[in-house]
């Protein structure tokens, strides 16, 4: 099979021929139909996150078809459509796992990070951490739901019940969760890079009530803000934009240093919190909700061998919506 392999940070991924992996106990072999290109993958390549496994096949927004099963695997059958997310395994024993917070498990292993992921024609995954998907679902459109959508959904729920929601960084996650929030009757305010007229127009086309630069103050105070861009300076900016009692949720796995800010910007029972990973319960809630609300992924599709070009486009802010690798694309 073909796979795009990361051998060291700050180096391009290498296109390699590898043997198709054998599924182990409770694992399934997945023929990859599509894999989203996530900013976390970019953080790995750009040396902003440590590389626990070298070499590694990145990719954790995987939609595929079950091509085989390992010993003890009973949940899926050959031909089933599945989604393979970031969370690849947990210990199941610690206090976090036992209290519904498996996303905080210290022994958690993540797809495309500790485990080879979906920048390949095949991958293996623990069937207990995969999601069943309808056979009729378009794999390219569905792929961003597996991380951008799931992390965005978790961030939205941690934001409370805001009527006026700000989204900082209008990329893959924001464009999906904006649709969810609007579908739930919330008013969404989109913040983009300064001068990103196309991005602001894209956001307005999805139904946000206002779109502007992340340097701007919104026309009215926000009840909550979610920061998707990995820019620490947005934290104090978002704090200034939220009303008393409002929350700022940092949804990324990596962020640049947060600058100092006066306590008065936090005072008034404002809060700052982070989002770490996801739980299987998040997927069980979000995927049916996204289907019910008609959430649509706006994607730019790339062949598997062009993964480096897709990552470069993401790095440069040239992706409108989400980037997705399609192994079947020429």
LINVEN-V522119 format. One record per backbone hydrogen bond with DSSP energy under -0.5 kcal/mol. CO is the residue of the C=O (numbers start at 0). NH is the residue of the N-H. Records with the same first field share a line. If there is no record, write none. Layout:
CO=NH  NH
//
This chain:
0=17
1=120
2=4  15
4=6  13
5=54  55
7=10
13=4  15
15=2  17
23=26
25=126
26=69
27=29  124
28=30  66  67
29=31  122
30=64
33=62
34=324
35=37
36=322
37=40  41
38=42
39=43
40=44
41=45
42=47  48
43=46
44=9
49=51
55=5  57
56=116
57=118
58=117
60=35
61=83
62=32  33
63=81
64=30
65=78
67=28
69=72
70=25
71=73
76=79
79=65
80=132
81=63
82=84  130
83=61
85=87  110
88=108
93=97
95=98  100
96=99
100=103
101=104
104=107
108=87  88
109=112  113  114
114=111  112
117=119
118=3
120=31
122=29
124=27
125=128
126=129
128=84
130=82
133=136
137=141
138=142
139=143
141=144  145
142=145
143=146  148
144=149
145=85
146=150
147=151
148=152
149=153
150=154
151=155
152=156
153=157
154=158
156=159
162=164  186
163=222  223
164=188
165=167  225
166=168  190
167=227  228
168=170
170=174
171=175
172=176
173=177
174=178
175=179
176=180
177=181
178=182
179=183
180=185
181=184
185=187
186=164
187=208  209
188=166
189=211
190=168
191=213
192=195
194=196
195=199
196=200
197=201
198=202
199=203
200=204
201=205
202=205  207
203=206
209=189
211=191
212=215
221=242
222=246
223=165
224=248
225=167  227
226=250
228=230
229=231  255
230=233
231=234  235
232=236
233=237
234=238
235=239
236=240
237=241
240=221
242=245
245=270
246=224
247=249  272
248=226  250
249=274
256=258
261=264
262=265  266
265=269
267=244
270=247
272=249
274=276
278=282
279=283
280=284
281=285
282=286
284=288
285=289
286=290
287=291
288=292
289=293  294
290=293
296=298
297=321
299=323
301=325
302=305
303=306
305=309
306=310
307=311
308=312
309=313
310=314
311=315
312=317
313=316
317=319
318=320
319=321
321=299
322=36
323=301
324=34  326
325=303  328
//
